[in-house]
Amino acid sequence: MENMFKKSSFWMLIGGNVLSVIACFLPFVDVAFLSVPYIDGEGRFVLIMNVIAIVLTFVKMKYAFIPNIISMSLVCLTFVDCFNEGMFEILAIGAYLVLAGNVVALCGGVKDKK
């Protein structure tokens, strides 16, 4: 257990997933006077996958990358939809933080794999 806290991949998993969980509640799309958080749409599934990844990090760290792959896939699909619909300029801070958190968590999940 002590050895787990010394690994950088552990802290990447925890930090990336916590950042992504927090970012799900921040504005994802910002249009004039309307801000919509990611939790109102597909963000619920991303939030659930990130919480599962946090729990798996403490229980069985070598499997924590699986929910991160699912979460990253959902975020990437959302970004592709926004790009295809020409909504790139209305993405807010929550969108970029969710993406950054999932990238960090995914890198931490696959870092020590052999």
HELIX and SHEET records of a PDB file:
HELIX    1   1 GLU A    2  PHE A    5  1                                   4    
HELIX    2   2 SER A    8  ALA A   23  1                                  16    
HELIX    3   3 TYR A   38  ASP A   40  5                                   3    
HELIX    4   4 GLY A   43  VAL A   59  1                                  17    
HELIX    5   5 MET A   61  TYR A   63  5                                   3    
HELIX    6   6 PHE A   65  ASN A   84  1                                  20    
HELIX    7   7 PHE A   88  ILE A   90  5                                   3    
HELIX    8   8 ILE A   93  VAL A  110  1                                  18    
SHEET    1   A 2 PRO A  27  VAL A  31  0                                        
SHEET    2   A 2 LEU A  34  PRO A  37 -1                                        
END                                                                             
